[in-house]
Amino acid sequence: MLTALIVIIGLSLLILGHEAGHFFAAKFFKLRVDEFGFGFPPRMFAKKIGETEYSVNWLPFGGFVKIAGENDQFDKETGKTLTDEEKARVFYSQPALQRSIIILAGVFVNFIFAWFLFSLVLMAGTPSFLAITSVLPGSPAASAGIMNNDILKNFRSVAELEKAFEAKNTPVELEILRETKSIKIPFVPAATTREVRSAIVIEDIQSNSPAEEAKLKKGDVVQGFLETSDFISFVNAHRGEVITLQVLRKNEIITITPHLRSDIREGGLGILLSEGELFSAEGLLVKKGGIEPQGFFSAIGDGLGQTLEVAKLTLSGFYELIKGLFTRGKLIEGIVGPIGIFSFAAGAGQIGFSNLIYLLALISANLAMINLIPFPALDGGRFFLILVEKIKGSPISVKTESVINTFGFVFLIFLMIIVAVRDIINL
């Protein structure tokens, strides 16, 4: 309940901050702002200060700002004649540069919020935890029901888990966070001699890939490499060639000779890898998670880097989302809506409060980039229309702009509905 409240407040502040960006930019250029609302109607109460009405509304999900001349065209639409003084204070009569700044101010605020929150988390750090990055097929861990992406809540390091497994054949209770659920699994460590070492494991194999042709299998432990980055560099350096790989499969070393792809648009081998510390006897690959506290300047720099990285991933993710809808008629995995966000938040809250802040930073960076995309009804779409106006040398007709934005709004509502339906199905 507390987690849900924190997420609602956090999301509301992120959206409110976005609208505040539009508000203060409009005020800076001395435009008339008719209303700034916290939440959405129906209205709870309002107070007028100067020419602006400040309202508090019953639906506490963000806010809105009404800038004179932003959504209606006054004399263009109604025939009303404005004085020069009145016209100078409405949105549509402003130069393109000023309108662009007002439209993009919300994106700027969300980007700064994300940067600030990422930096805050990096300075404070987050609690340590162990994540299950792979479970080998047919292993004791797989038989016990342990799954990929499970979080071990009662172990903070690989050394702690290794020590717990020292008592062979003695059940160890694993407290696992799986999505939004906490479950307890009594796990019996293997009775054989235990080896724990860094390793990379093949997690998935692409159809019709060099890996499939060479008969690599899910769960193969790649020999000679400790990190996925090193293996990827090796593959990229030998594209188009036949390479020799050794993999560990069910306690047997097997030699594989795949012929790598040369096309850089595809993975050279066509596999998905996981990395971590391998408990070979149990068939369990784990990786320590969490963030160590950093100094102020280091956190600020890394916070900016993380914000830019999330921004890049958001833009590429939106492209893949639209591409998937139009080419395959389905959503790509990993896209969630508000319901999915609450599910993630519930899990993040169980690991630690700082992880909730990190989640809000991710959402803020996502809001910034999604709104920057030149899609109708989004801030980026409105900015794009201003650019078109500048290129053609005359304003876009009110009717054309209305049709474009209506289409965009309907599509976004449709997208929200199908994302929400999938979120509910996955609960």
SULKA-V154758 format. One record per helix or strand of 3 or more residues. SS is the DSSP state (a for helix, b for strand). FROM is the first residue (numbers start at 1). LEN is the number of residues. Records with the same first field share a line. If there is no record, write none. Layout:
# SULKA-V154758
SS = FROM-LEN / FROM-LEN
This chain:
# SULKA-V154758
a = 2-27 / 75-4 / 84-4 / 91-3 / 96-29 / 140-4 / 158-7 / 210-4 / 228-10 / 296-32 / 338-14 / 353-20 / 379-14 / 398-28
b = 33-17 / 52-16 / 129-7 / 171-8 / 181-8 / 196-10 / 245-5 / 252-5 / 271-9 / 284-6
